[in-house]
Each structure stands twice: as C-alpha cells, then as structure tokens.
Amino acid sequence: MFRAEANGKALQFDTAGVVGSNEVFKDRQTGSKWQQSSLEATSGPLKGTHLQLYPFLETTWSEWRSQHPGTLVLKPLPGYAERMPAENKIINQGVSGMAGPAPFGSIGHDNRLRPRDTVVGFETGGVAKAYPIAALNKVRVVNDRVGGTAVVIIHQPPSDATTAYVAEADGKTLRFRAENAAASRLADLETHSTWNAYGECLSGKLKGAHLKRLILEPEFWFAWSEFHPHTQLYIPGGSNKS
C-alpha cells in the first residue's frame, strides 16, 4: 500500500503488465510506469521517482474490528463481490506459503529460502531485512538491530498480524518478550512495563508511550529478494547475516 501521489500531485493507476514476475502500474496523469515491489518509476516523465509506503496492517477481520470497532468497510462494486471467493483463495495461499518454483520470468534466484515462502521485510538505515513467517510463527517476538537501529518485530499467530517498531522509548533502548501465547501482550525487559502488539504501553513506568512504527511489506521470497538483492535474512538462532 502506498500514497498515490508524487511531487505533490495525486496520481491514478492502472495495471500495465508484469516485469520480473512483479506487477507494473501506469499512472494516468503522466504515463509513467511503476514497479510494484520497488515503488519506483521505471519509465516516463517521473522515472526515478519513488512512491511513499503507507502504513497498513494485514490481519483478520476479527482482529481489525477489535482494534478499530468504528471502522468503515469497502463495499464491492456490482459484479466484484462474486469474484471474492476465488480472490480470497489466492490471497490465503499467499499468506500460508506455497511450494514450487518462482513464476516464469522471475529474475532473482536467492536460494536461502524456497521461492514461494512468505516473508515480511522492511528497510531502515539503508539496510533491508526479511523475516520468514514460518519463523515468526514460532518465536513471535524478535529483538533485532537493522541498519544501526534497534527494532522489535511482533507476530500474533491467531490473526497472522505482524507489526514492527523502533525499540526505543523515553531515551531507552528496549527489549521485549511475549507475555501470552498470542503475543498480544508484551513486557519490556528494561522497565517491566506492559505493551500491546501495536506499540502502545498500557501500564508500568512507560505507560502512555508509543513506539515508532516501521512499515512491513509482505512478499513472496522470490519477489522480496529480487528487488532487495542485498537483503539480510532473519534466521532463528543463526547469524542473521546477508
């Protein structure tokens, strides 16, 4: 998800094919073409410009509604609702992971994971790092350092919601542990304050503090590694090097 604007001007997009097994969009205002994974204009008047990621959360309806009880819901246009079951099947396959090779036309071939393993990744301090969903399902909370920044990644297995934050509050670098099996409650090891999985301190010395959010991108491994060729990869108990 990204902000549909560049250089202060709103843009509208249409699909325009595939490059490297990754969607390409074309904006109606300038005719520039944009690569989905890199969010970079690869041709046209805006070539070299990057779109800005927009904060979002990929989760279940139940979890979203519990966090945002007054939320609005997008109503499908006529003819689209009938397509939802088939579309959801494809989405669910992506969330759970799929066996098999990368699609025809894929450029990258990083064999540290299977091509269709699902990961979440982000960039900070000029460094990209990916976290396999299979690993996060087991460890749930990861305290890490990426590009010189202390970060925490939180995965809630019941909803498959994954969030990430700069692990700093009140001038302190923090480390976290899960306080329940769902990882919906955490405690920091430095002040023993209690936090939820969305970066808000609920009780303790740091009550009311909010962690700075990092925007995670959910991808198949073949797509993430193709457009982040120097990416680091999280390995539980491993060296976690590139």
N, C-alpha and C positions, 0 to 999 in steps of 0.2 A: 504494500500500500504506500502511495506516495502523493505528495502535493501536486496537483495538476496545474502547475504554473512554472514559468521560467522567466528570468529577467523582469519580474514584476508583472507579467502578463498571464492571464488564465489561458489554459490550453484544453482542447478536447481531443480525445484519442480514439483511433480505430485500430483493430488488428491489421498487421501488414506482413504476415508470414512468419517464418522461423529461420533463425541463424544459429548454428551450433546446438540444435535441439532446444532452443530457447526462444520464447516469443519476442517478436518485434512489433512495436507500435508506431503509428504515424500520426502526428498531430495535424489537425485540420487548419490551424492558423498559419503555419509556415511550411508544412510538408516535410518537416524534419522527421527522421526515423530514429527510434529509441530502442535500445536493448533492455529487456526486462530485468535481467539479473544485475547488470551494472548500472542501470538507470542513466545511461549516457547516450546522448545524441550521436549517432554514428555517421549521419549524413544530413545534408540540408543546411539552411542558414544558422541553425543552432548547434551545429556539430561541435562536440567537445564539452557542451554544457551538461551538467548533471542535475537530475531531479532530486528533490529532498524527500527522504523517507518520512512517513507519517506514523506516529505511534499507533499500534493496534494490538489486539490480543486474539489469538486463535485458540478457541476453547469450546466447551459445550454450551448449549443454550441454558441449561440449568445453572452452570457456574456464572455465566454472564448475567443472568437475571438476578442471581443472589447478590452480585456486586452492584448492579445497576437496575433496581426494581422499576424505575420510571422510564426505562429505555424505549425508544421507538424501534419499530421493525419495518424493514423494507418490504413493501407489497409488490410481488412479482407482476409484471405486465401480462396482459392476456396472452396465453399461448406459452408462457415461460414456466408456469407452475407445473405443467405436465412433464417438463423436462427435468425437474428437480430430482426425482428418484435416481435416474441414470447419472446425473451430475454428482450427486452425493456419493454414489458408489465409487466413482473415480476419485473423489476427494478423500474418502475413507481409506482407499487403497494407498493413497499418498501418505496419509498420516501414519498408517501402521507399517509401512515399508513393503517393498515388493522385491522378489527375486528376479534375476535375469540381467542381461547386459544393458548398457546405456542405449538410448534410441539411436537409430541410424542418423548420422550427421553430427553426432556429438564429437567435440574436438578434444576435450581433456580426457586423460586416462590415468587418474591417480588411484592406485590400487590399495591404498591404506584402508579403504572401506569398499564394500560392494557398491556398484554404481547407483543402485536404487535405495540404498539405506537413507533414511531421513535424518537430517541434522538441523540444528538451529545455529546460526552464526551471526557475528557482528564484527565491526571494525572500530578500533579506538587507538589513538596514538600511532596511526599508520600501520597497525598490525591487525590482521584478520585471523579469527579463530572459530572453529566449528565444534559443536558438541553433539555427538550422536544421541538420538532419542533413546535408543536401546540402553545406553549407559546411564542416561539421566533417569530412566525408569527405576534403576537400581539404587543410585546414590542420592537422588532427589535434590540435594543441595551441594553446590560446588563453590568453594572459595578459591579464587584464582587471581592471577596477575597477568594482564594483557596490555602490551604497549606501555608498560610502566604504571598502569592503573590497577588498583585493587578492585576486583569485581566479585559479585556473587550471582550465581545462576540458580534459579529455583524452579523445580519441575514438580507439578502436582499430578501424580498418576491418575487419580479418579477422573480428572477432566482433561488431561493432556495439556493443561495450560502451563506455559513456560515463560518466565519473566527473568530479567537481568537488570542489575543495578550497579552503580559505583558504590563500593562498600566503604563509605565514609559518612560520618555524621558528627557534628559538634567538634570538628577538627580531629576526630579519631578515625583510624583505620580499623574496620571491624571484621570479625569472622563470625560465621553463623552456623547453627546446627538446627535440624528439624526437631520440632517439639511433638509432632504426631506423625502417624504413618502417611497421612495425606499431604504432608509438608505445607499445610495451610497456616500453621503457626510455627514461628522460628524464635530462637533466642540468640542474641549476640554473646560471644564468649568474653567480651571485654567489660560490659556493664550488666550483663544478665537481663537486659530489657527484653520485652516480648514484642515481636513484629508479626504482621501478616505477610502473605506472599506477594503483596503489591507495594512493598517498600514503605509501609506506614508503621511507626512504632506505637503500639497500643498501650503499653504500661512500662513502668520502670523509669530509670534515670533519664532516658532519652524520649519519654512519652511526647508525642506530637511531632517528632522529627520525621522527615520524608527523605528517602534515598533518591538520588538522581537516576532516572530510568535510562537504560540502554535499549535501543530498538533491535530486536532479534528478527532475523529473516529465516523462515522455514524453507528448506530446499531439499531436493534430492542431492546426494553426494556428488553425482556426476556434474550437476549444474553448479553447485557451490564451488567445487574445486576447479572447474573450467574457468570461471570468471574471478576466482581468487587463487591463482596458481601458486602463490607462496603461503597459503593458509597454514596456520598451525591447527593441530587436531588434538582434542582432549581425549586422553586415554586413562581410565581409572587406574591409579596405582602406577602409571607409567611416567615417562619423562615429559610427555606433552610438548614435544618439540616439533618443528616443521619438518 
